[in-house]
């Protein structure tokens, strides 16, 4: 059956176990899962990518059917689903295994999608579309946030924050967290302060570049380099992003030996790591040990000095650094 995204909190979903959440608004999808679905379904959560389920169907079925003394129920969340998983989902819905709930998430699913059609027409399943936020919606989220946090800010500056987030709820939440940290000592924030601590939306692409470089993802890194024309100012931003992410990795790797579960370690890390970054950070931890991270920090600091001394060749310096980093064994 179809329900609207805003109706999920009004519905009694105790008897519903199968959910398909799709659309461009990943921020609202994450918020709906964390605030509305997880508390009502189960604390025993298993995360999968669609490709994992398809490649090893027997292992997935075993996870669903296995009963544990410590688990009365379980919630399975499968990300980035397509029509390829439909036959498995149909089987699960038919079996209606006691104590198992499933949430599927996807980007855009066209009307002709068989998976979407199945969830829309089946009375035992719930299908919810999540459309992109507009600036008015994001401004309301920001206004409510500042009211709750008792932070004094003008409407002009709220509009400025929203514009710099380029219509992305996740970007907005990220910026609001930074502003909250800034305002711990001062409950008022100026336009000048905002311009210093918030990112332009384009900077998220630079962050994506750095993340993939640190994860040794050569193909994606090369694609980003080939598809973007970076400026001299971008080079400084890239270096700063490298430094921030390397410092975070250094702190994370110092705690890895004391934790058997990297997922738990990342979830407990402060400041919080957003859902979108968790998988790439796990890849970075696997690709870089503590010694390599420390060496990279030294190299990045040297790179920053080189760029400041030689601004005319800064793009070449940064590009070479990134290529050496992502291609290094």
TANOR-V849348 format. One line per field, one symbol per residue. phi: phi as a letter, one per 30 degrees, with the letter a starting at -180 (. if undefined). psi: psi as a letter, one per 30 degrees, with the letter a starting at -180 (. if undefined). burial: + if it has 16 or more other C-alpha atoms within 10 Angstrom, else -. Layout:
phi = ???
psi = ???
burial = ???
//
This chain:
phi = .cbdeddddcddceccbbbccbkddddddeddddcccedccacccbcbcedddddbddddddddddccdcbdbaccccchdbddcedddedddddhddiccbccbaddcdededddddddcddcbcbbcbcddcdddddddddddddddhcdbddeddddedddchicddedddddddddddcdcbdbbcddddddcccdedddddddddeddddiddddddddddcbcdcddedddedddeddddddddddddcedcbdbdededdddbdecdedcddddddddddbdddddddddddddddddddddbddcdddddddddddddcdd
psi = lklleffeffkjgegkfkkjjllfieeeeeeeeeeeeeffdlfjkkklleeeeeeieeeeeeeefkkkffjfllkkkklhlafffeeeeeeeeeehkkgkkkkkklbkjlefkeeeeeeefkfglkkkkjlkkleeeeeeeeeeeeeefhkjkleeeeeeeeeffhgjeeeeeeeeeeeeeegefjgkkleeeefeflkleffeeeeeeeeeefghieeeeeeeeffkjkleeeeeeeeeeeeeeeeeeeeefffeffkfjeeeeeefkklkkleffeeeeeeeeefkleeeeeeeeeeeeeeeeeeefiffgeeeeeeeeeeeeffk.
burial = -+--+-----------++++++++++++++-++---+---++-------++-+------+---+--------+++++++-++--++--+--++-----+++++++++++-----++++++---+++++++-++-+--++-+++-++----+-+---++++++++++++++++++++--++-++-----+----+---++-+-+--+++++++++++++--++-+---------++++++++++-++-+++-++--------+--++-------------++-+++-++----++-++--+--++--+---+--++-++--+++-++---
//
